[in-house]
Amino acid sequence: MSTSRPTVLVVDDEPLIRMFVADILSDAGYAVIEAGSTDAAIDIIEDEANLKAVVTDINMPGGADGIELARRIARSHPDVRVLVVSGRMRPATYTLPEGSTFLGKPFSDQQLLDSMAGMLGRAPGRRRVPDGGNDAPMTG
């Protein structure tokens, strides 16, 4: 994997949302890995040396929710940034560990890309939409 493509782990127990987010990030030039639970995510994080960021839903199955996953990442991998997303709750800023950002659902492709760019300190990407689709907000 090229070092010019930051690797991002997308963690969501809803497969369609996970694939949607992964497609947006992949189209913008990120290398993407997917996990359907926080337990699977923890295993991937331990094995993936090039990981730069994690996008996780708050309400997740497994041994931890998305906020606890963000806390574990902050302790064990402080250079990995975490984007916590949810359409059901908005956590208080103090509950998120350093290096984490919150993005509420629904969000547009561009809001996701802008959040990632802000966390990683790179220019915002633009999603290529080859089928003439739109930048409609993501729900769920």
C-alpha positions in Angstrom: 0.0 0.0 0.0 1.4 3.4 -1.0 2.2 5.8 1.9 0.5 8.6 -0.2 -2.9 7.0 0.5 -3.8 7.3 4.1 -5.5 4.2 5.5 -8.8 4.6 7.1 -10.8 2.0 9.1 -14.6 2.3 8.8 -16.5 0.7 11.7 -20.3 0.4 11.5 -22.6 -2.6 12.2 -24.9 -1.5 9.4 -23.4 -3.0 6.2 -25.0 -0.5 3.7 -23.8 2.5 5.7 -20.4 1.0 6.2 -20.1 0.4 2.4 -21.4 3.9 1.6 -18.8 5.6 3.8 -16.1 3.3 2.6 -17.0 4.2 -1.1 -16.9 7.9 -0.4 -13.4 7.6 1.2 -12.1 5.3 -1.4 -13.3 7.5 -4.2 -11.5 10.4 -2.5 -8.2 8.5 -2.5 -8.1 6.9 0.9 -7.2 3.2 1.4 -10.1 1.8 3.3 -10.6 -1.2 5.6 -14.0 -2.2 7.0 -15.1 -3.7 10.3 -18.7 -4.6 11.5 -18.0 -4.5 15.2 -15.6 -2.8 17.7 -14.1 -6.2 18.5 -13.2 -6.7 14.8 -11.9 -3.1 14.7 -9.6 -3.6 17.6 -8.0 -6.6 15.9 -7.5 -4.6 12.7 -6.0 -1.7 14.6 -3.5 -3.9 16.2 -2.4 -5.4 12.9 -2.5 -2.4 10.6 0.7 -0.4 10.8 -0.3 2.2 8.2 -3.6 3.2 9.9 -4.1 7.0 10.0 -7.8 7.3 11.0 -10.9 5.5 12.1 -14.6 6.4 11.3 -16.9 4.7 13.9 -20.5 4.8 14.7 -21.3 5.3 18.4 -23.9 2.5 18.8 -21.9 -0.6 18.0 -22.0 -4.3 19.0 -18.9 -5.8 20.6 -17.0 -5.1 23.8 -17.1 -1.3 23.4 -19.2 1.4 21.8 -17.7 3.9 19.4 -16.8 6.4 22.1 -15.0 3.7 24.1 -13.3 2.5 20.9 -12.1 6.1 20.4 -10.7 6.1 24.0 -8.8 2.8 23.4 -7.3 4.1 20.2 -6.2 7.4 21.9 -4.5 5.4 24.6 -2.8 2.7 22.4 -2.4 4.6 19.1 -2.3 8.3 19.8 -1.3 9.2 16.2 -4.5 7.6 14.8 -7.4 10.1 14.5 -11.0 9.1 15.1 -14.2 10.4 13.6 -17.2 9.4 15.7 -20.5 9.5 13.9 -24.1 9.1 15.1 -27.6 10.0 14.1 -29.1 9.1 17.5 -27.0 11.1 19.9 -24.5 14.0 20.1 -21.9 13.3 22.7 -20.6 16.1 24.9 -17.2 17.3 23.7 -15.5 16.3 26.9 -16.5 12.6 26.4 -14.4 12.4 23.2 -10.7 11.7 23.7 -8.0 14.0 22.2 -7.6 13.3 18.5 -11.3 12.6 18.0 -14.0 14.6 16.2 -17.8 14.2 16.1 -19.9 14.3 12.9 -23.7 14.0 13.2 -25.8 12.0 10.8 -27.1 12.7 8.3 -24.0 14.1 6.6 -23.1 14.8 3.0 -20.2 13.2 1.2 -18.4 16.6 1.4 -18.9 17.0 5.1 -17.3 13.5 5.6 -14.4 14.4 3.4 -13.9 17.8 5.0 -13.9 16.2 8.5 -11.3 13.7 7.4 -9.2 16.3 5.8 -9.4 18.5 9.0 -8.3 15.6 11.2 -5.5 14.5 9.0 -4.3 17.9 8.0 -4.7 17.4 4.2 -6.6 19.2 1.5 -10.3 18.2 1.4 -11.1 15.6 -1.3 -14.0 15.6 -3.6 -16.0 12.5 -4.3 -15.9 11.5 -7.9 -19.4 10.6 -9.0 -19.1 8.7 -12.3 -22.8 7.9 -12.6 -23.9 11.5 -12.4 -25.2 11.1 -8.8 -25.5 13.8 -6.3 -24.0 14.7 -2.9 -27.2 13.9 -1.0 -26.8 13.7 2.8 -26.1 10.2 4.3 -28.7 9.1 6.8 -29.0 6.2 9.2 
